[in-house]
Amino acid sequence: MKSAGVSRDALTDRSYELLRDQIIDGRLAPDERLQIDRLSRDLGVSHTPIREALNRLASDRLVNLEPYKGFRVAALLDAPSLRLLFEARRVIELGALRDSVERAVEQDRHTLQQLFDKLEGLASAPELDIVSFNEMDAAFHRLTVVASRNVYLLNAYDDLHIHVQIARCYRGRPITDSRQAQAEHRAILEAFLAGDRDALLEAASAHITSVCERLISVSGEADA
């Protein structure tokens, strides 16, 4: 990252985005200690933007600041915490979907269909591209929340969904999971396109429960 002529705020924003992406996709592992000197060298910026970016990540709960020890990537959520995370997601997502049915415009419906089609292609491939599937999956669900036109619900959803993506990245996603997810996505899509609020809420709630339980079963903590 070249820093000449770039404002400190811009360097902080860019450092934050790069470090967040590295946490989400696993290049910075859970519990990994984050050394400011090394990150400064890796990203080609001074200590100050790195420190400010890490403080922002700490406010996102992606990084922990330990007294006298410095920063460390947050640990993966255990099974009880995952269930709490998905219950919070259920409240936010279903709250948004109640309004999305009425406030969605034709472009929302068209884009949601396109995202579903791309997911279908990934899920039917002989070998699953997990990173691409997770990214497209996130875009699919986010659009259903965007359609509510409620920026506060969207912000709350985004805050939670980062942690969902990290859990998916580390626990993996077998191809049978992606195909099951697609069956659930189809039910969400059909209800969304039909403007059927009850069917949409039922399909989304069932999907949230299913994803949570699949993640927990992959982690081997089903009885936690």
URMODA-V14102 format. One record per helix or strand of 3 or more residues. SS is the DSSP state (2 for helix, 1 for strand). FROM is the first residue (numbers start at 1). TO is the last residue. If there is no record, write none. Layout:
ss->{SS	SS}
from->{FROM	FROM}
to->{TO	TO}
This chain:
ss->{2	2	2	1	1	2	2	2	2	2	2}
from->{8	36	47	63	70	79	106	130	151	175	197}
to->{24	43	59	66	73	103	123	146	171	194	219}
